[in-house]
Amino acid sequence: MDIKREDRPHGVFKFSIAIPWEEVKVTKDKVVAEIAGGSKVKGFRQGHAPASLVEPSLDENLVYSRVLNHLVPEILEKLQREHPLEIVNQPKLQIIKLANNEPAELLITLITAPSVDLGDWRTELKTTTPVKKEDALKQVVAAAKVELAEELINEEKDRMLERLASQLQRLNLELSGYLSSQRKTIEDLKTEYRKQAEDSLKTHFVLNELVNQEKIVVTEEEIAAAIKAAPDAKTEKVLADPAQKWYIRSILARSKALELIYAHINTNRH
C-alpha cells in the first residue's frame, strides 16, 4: 500500500492511496468466501459451494462495497499511525479506481481543527459591555479569527440540510412545499444554511480555544452528575458508556467557557 499526503490550507489533508491488485484480491477473496458461506447453490449444501462457483453470480458492486468495508478501517488505522492528526470530520472517501486486476486508487480527505486567534477578548467585552449574554458570545466570536476549511463548512451545511429533509419526511411534507411556504428557493436555503453552518462551527472552535487557553477542567464528578441528570434510565445507560465520556466532557467544558464569558460581563458592570 502506497500513501501520498498533500497538505492543503486550513487544516485539510488529502491522502492518495494506491493498493496493488494482489492485496485487493486477498480481501476480495475473503469477501467472496464470506458471501459463499451463506449462499444456496443447486447440488451443494448451503454454504458448501466453492467460492469460484458462487462469484460469477454475485453483484460486483456489492462485493466491492464489502471489500471497502474491510480495507478502509485498515487504511485509516495506518494513516493515524503514520500521520497522527486530531481529526474533526468524518473521513471523506473518494474512489478513483476499483476494478478487477487493477491497483485500487482511493482518495481520503481529513480535516483538523482550524487555527483560532481569540485576540484580547476580555478587553473587547470591557470596551463595549454587552447587555445580553448571547450578545457577549457573538461579540467574542465575531472578534476571533478562525480559519475554517470550506470542506468543513460544506459538510456541516449538508448535515443541516439532511436533518431538515428528515424532519419534513416525518411530517409527510415535501421540500418543494416547505420552500414555497417560506418563499425561498433551494439556492436561498443552501446560502442560509451555509451561513448558519459557518457561524455554528466558528462558535464551536472559539469555545474550544477558550477552554484550552483558560485551562478549563471538567472533573469526573461533574461528568457523573451530568450522566445522573439524564431524563430517563435508558439515556443514562447510553451516556454511562465510556465512549460517551469524551463527548460529555467537551460539552461541559464549552459550557464552562460560556460561563466565563458571562461572568466577565458581570465583572465589567460593577
SEDO-472727 format. One line per 3 residues: number of its first residue (from 1); their letters; for each residue x, y, z of C-alpha. Coordinates in steps of 0.02 Angstrom, whole numbers, plus 50000, padded with zeros to 5 digits. Layout:
NUM = A = X:Y:Z  ...
This chain:
1 = MDI = 50000:50000:50000  50071:50168:49947  50010:50328:50031
4 = KRE = 50048:50504:49972  50000:50653:50080  49952:50825:50017
7 = DRP = 49934:50968:50142  49802:51095:50096  49761:51263:50179
10 = HGV = 49654:51274:50337  49698:51103:50406  49642:50998:50257
13 = FKF = 49743:50842:50217  49718:50735:50063  49791:50560:50054
16 = SIA = 49809:50472:49888  49811:50284:49918  49867:50153:49793
19 = IPW = 49840:49970:49836  49915:49835:49724  49788:49716:49648
22 = EEV = 49869:49570:49738  49823:49649:49906  49648:49695:49849
25 = KVT = 49621:49517:49785  49663:49442:49954  49524:49546:50032
28 = KDK = 49405:49514:49888  49431:49325:49902  49388:49335:50087
31 = VVA = 49229:49434:50049  49175:49311:49913  49208:49166:50033
34 = EIA = 49101:49252:50166  48958:49276:50044  48976:49099:49978
37 = GGS = 48960:49035:50156  48779:49092:50159  48734:49054:49978
40 = KVK = 48622:48917:49912  48685:48832:49754  48597:48685:49673
43 = GFR = 48690:48523:49703  48778:48587:49861  48729:48603:50041
46 = QGH = 48706:48784:50095  48875:48864:50123  48972:48722:50042
49 = APA = 48975:48782:49862  49150:48831:49802  49180:49019:49803
52 = SLV = 49236:49009:49621  49064:48942:49576  48971:49074:49676
55 = EPS = 49072:49227:49623  49009:49244:49442  48831:49262:49505
58 = LDE = 48872:49398:49632  48836:49584:49610  49009:49659:49587
61 = NLV = 48956:49823:49666  48903:49730:49823  49067:49634:49827
64 = YSR = 49174:49789:49811  49067:49882:49937  49111:49747:50063
67 = VLN = 49292:49748:50008  49297:49933:50052  49216:49895:50220
70 = HLV = 49367:49785:50256  49501:49897:50180  49451:50071:50240
73 = PEI = 49468:50038:50429  49641:49964:50396  49688:50116:50291
76 = LEK = 49626:50239:50423  49720:50146:50559  49879:50155:50454
79 = LQR = 49851:50341:50421  49827:50378:50605  49982:50279:50648
82 = EHP = 50094:50360:50517  50012:50533:50512  49939:50565:50686
85 = LEI = 49812:50706:50666  49671:50771:50775  49528:50747:50653
88 = VNQ = 49367:50847:50668  49271:50774:50520  49209:50606:50461
91 = PKL = 49344:50546:50339  49285:50576:50162  49320:50433:50041
94 = QII = 49328:50454:49853  49352:50302:49742  49465:50343:49596
97 = KLA = 49481:50165:49531  49422:49998:49598  49410:49855:49472
100 = NNE = 49468:49677:49441  49652:49653:49401  49690:49837:49430
103 = PAE = 49775:49926:49575  49647:50015:49684  49660:50204:49691
106 = LLI = 49573:50297:49833  49573:50474:49897  49537:50511:50081
109 = TLI = 49511:50687:50146  49541:50725:50330  49517:50893:50416
112 = TAP = 49597:50951:50578  49539:51087:50697  49563:51261:50622
115 = SVD = 49683:51392:50682  49595:51508:50807  49653:51679:50868
118 = LGD = 49541:51744:51007  49632:51910:51019  49605:52007:51181
121 = WRT = 49425:51953:51209  49418:52023:51386  49464:52197:51326
124 = ELK = 49339:52179:51184  49199:52145:51309  49259:52280:51429
127 = TTT = 49255:52410:51291  49075:52378:51240  48999:52286:51390
130 = PVK = 48857:52191:51302  48689:52188:51391  48634:52012:51342
133 = KED = 48732:51852:51368  48705:51795:51189  48771:51962:51127
136 = ALK = 48930:51937:51227  48961:51768:51147  48926:51837:50974
139 = QVV = 49048:51978:51008  49187:51861:51062  49157:51750:50911
142 = AAA = 49148:51897:50789  49313:51967:50854  49403:51800:50839
145 = KVE = 49497:51746:50683  49452:51568:50635  49523:51487:50477
148 = LAE = 49382:51369:50432  49405:51248:50288  49272:51264:50153
151 = ELI = 49254:51075:50154  49210:51079:50339  49078:51214:50314
154 = NEE = 49001:51117:50170  48996:50956:50274  48903:51046:50413
157 = KDR = 48786:51130:50289  48745:50961:50210  48710:50886:50382
160 = MLE = 48589:51028:50418  48500:51001:50253  48488:50814:50288
163 = RLA = 48411:50850:50460  48283:50965:50379  48240:50833:50249
166 = SQL = 48216:50702:50387  48104:50820:50487  47998:50858:50334
169 = QRL = 47984:50673:50295  47921:50636:50471  47789:50770:50445
172 = NLE = 47744:50700:50273  47795:50863:50192  47887:50892:50028
175 = LSG = 48039:51005:50020  47962:51099:49875  47807:51137:49978
178 = YLS = 47912:51193:50126  48015:51309:50015  47858:51380:49938
181 = SQR = 47785:51417:50110  47946:51505:50158  47955:51596:49991
184 = KTI = 48130:51530:49962  48221:51437:49825  48335:51289:49858
187 = EDL = 48482:51404:49824  48417:51527:49954  48407:51384:50079
190 = KTE = 48583:51324:50041  48652:51501:50060  48560:51523:50225
193 = YRK = 48617:51356:50293  48796:51386:50238  48799:51546:50342
196 = QAE = 48722:51455:50491  48849:51314:50472  48994:51437:50468
199 = DSL = 48930:51530:50621  48900:51368:50716  49072:51299:50678
202 = KTH = 49158:51462:50719  49069:51470:50888  49115:51288:50923
205 = FVL = 49300:51313:50890  49309:51481:50980  49239:51400:51137
208 = NEL = 49360:51254:51118  49505:51376:51105  49443:51468:51258
211 = VNQ = 49439:51302:51352  49621:51272:51301  49684:51448:51339
214 = EKI = 49598:51460:51507  49645:51281:51551  49465:51239:51593
217 = VVT = 49449:51069:51678  49298:50955:51691  49306:50833:51837
220 = EEE = 49246:50653:51841  49119:50706:51973  49045:50834:51853
223 = IAA = 49033:50704:51716  48949:50582:51836  48824:50717:51888
226 = AIK = 48783:50754:51706  48750:50569:51673  48643:50557:51830
229 = AAP = 48539:50704:51768  48485:50607:51613  48296:50614:51585
232 = DAK = 48273:50426:51592  48363:50264:51635  48390:50218:51452
235 = TEK = 48477:50384:51413  48578:50370:51572  48640:50198:51520
238 = VLA = 48692:50263:51349  48785:50412:51424  48871:50300:51550
241 = DPA = 48960:50210:51408  49147:50254:51423  49146:50302:51238
244 = QKW = 49023:50444:51279  49132:50522:51414  49237:50622:51292
247 = YIR = 49077:50694:51216  49005:50741:51386  49171:50815:51443
250 = SIL = 49182:50925:51288  49004:50990:51310  49033:51030:51494
253 = ARS = 49199:51115:51454  49119:51228:51323  48979:51266:51446
256 = KAL = 49110:51324:51572  49190:51431:51437  49021:51515:51410
259 = ELI = 49003:51545:51596  49175:51626:51595  49117:51748:51462
262 = YAH = 48956:51785:51555  49048:51809:51719  49162:51935:51634
265 = INT = 49009:52039:51584  48950:52046:51764  49126:52096:51821
268 = NRH = 49128:52240:51698  48962:52305:51761  49023:52328:51939
